Amino acid sequence: MNELKQRKTENGIDYVLVGDYYIPDLKLPEENRPIGKFGRLHREFLKEKYPARYNELILSCELWSYLADVNEQAQPSSLER
């Protein structure tokens, strides 16, 4: 019987052998910025008022970066004080 490879690439996607099945080896982008108070508020706003946009951001792995950007924009800068 043929031995199955532990990893394979097909159509530009890497797959890992788990049991008898190949599962896509997906990795989320690294994001270390905190989303803060304003990011959390905006996340709840998106969930309630714009669920399609919220799901689009989740599925494209951009939600955390988007919320971190919103939080940074909402923070008052030290120049305004």
N, C-alpha and C positions, 0 to 999 in steps of 0.2 A: 504494500500500500504506500502511496506517496506521503512523504512527510510534509506537513504544512509549515510555511515560513512564519516566523514570529511577527514580522512586519512586512507590509507590502504597500506600494504606491500605485494608485490607479486614478486617472483623470486629475492628477495634481493633488490628490488627497491621500494622506498617510493613514494606514489602517493597522491596528494591533490585534493580534489573535488572542481572544479571550474564550477559553473553552473550545468550542467548535465554530465560533463565529468571529468574523472580522468586524471590529467596531472602529469608527473614525477616531483618529487621535487628534482631538480638537484642543486648542489651548487658548485661554482668554488672554487679552493683552494686559500687561502689567500696568497698574494704576495705583499709586501710593498716596495721592492727595485725598484728604478727608472731604466729605461732602458737606459737613456742617449743618447748622440749623436751617439756612436758606435752601440748601440742596434738598434736605429732607422735606421741607414744606413744598418745594416745587415738585418733588416726586409724588407726594400725595395729591397735589393739584392735577398733575398729568394723569394719574390713575383714575381720578374722579371725572375730570372734564374731557380729557383726550386719551381714552384708552388705546386707540389705534396707534397713536404716536408713541405712547408708552411701550406698547408691545414691539413696535418697530425698533425702538432704541434697545430694548432687551435682546431681541433676536440678532441685532447687528453688533452686540457686545459694546455699545457706545454709551449706555446709560450712565455708568459711573463717571466717565470723563465729562459727559454733558452736565451732570449734576455738580461736579467739582468746578466746572467753568461758571455755572450759574452762581454757585456759592462765592467764588472769587469776585465776580462782577458785583454781587450784592453787598460785599463787605465795604464799609466806608474806608477810604484810603487815609493815610496819615496827613496828606496834603490838604484835605478838606477841613481839618480840625482847626 
